[in-house]
């Protein structure tokens, strides 16, 4: 899948549309499946909360580790998607930058929840009341940091969907994917910015489903050679 540039040399080969379709669809479906198994912790006091987090640590690390890998795979696929012949211009470059920022922020949020919090719980498993009270503040800081990075991730990845959709409409490649992306990319970002959508497990799943639907629409059009 190469073309010759003005100087007669071939640009780097990128993945075929069908390969991109498989990568995007598979990573998206698996990411939704991982989010569906995302553990939660609810307890009446800090000691019980720490014990529950420690008990679910292995599942927490697995889910977040898998999500990090799948985000990286999606980033690769979308960078390749942006590098296809003829798919150039400021909109595409801005979308590529937005998805890089979004994935980096989402990975940071996953590292906090999946690894930093579980490690803290393990360290404080047998702590006394004073140490547990200090841990309460650390966990609150982790939660706030997770929410900031998660919000940045959703907003930036939603912006990338918007920009790619505008590029597709501008190039006349796929109106259905372009028009769908204006809604599915913009709505979660607006809800997060407006404070309407809180990115706990349920809110994060709703935001993920919106971008997941666009990813699958795009994958279907790529498979058919229409994007």
Secondary structure as GFF3:
##gff-version 3
##sequence-region A 1 227
A	DSSP	alpha_helix	17	36	.	.	.	ID=ss1
A	DSSP	alpha_helix	46	55	.	.	.	ID=ss2
A	DSSP	alpha_helix	57	82	.	.	.	ID=ss3
A	DSSP	alpha_helix	90	111	.	.	.	ID=ss4
A	DSSP	pi_helix	112	116	.	.	.	ID=ss5
A	DSSP	alpha_helix	117	123	.	.	.	ID=ss6
A	DSSP	alpha_helix	129	171	.	.	.	ID=ss7
A	DSSP	alpha_helix	175	193	.	.	.	ID=ss8
A	DSSP	alpha_helix	201	223	.	.	.	ID=ss9
###
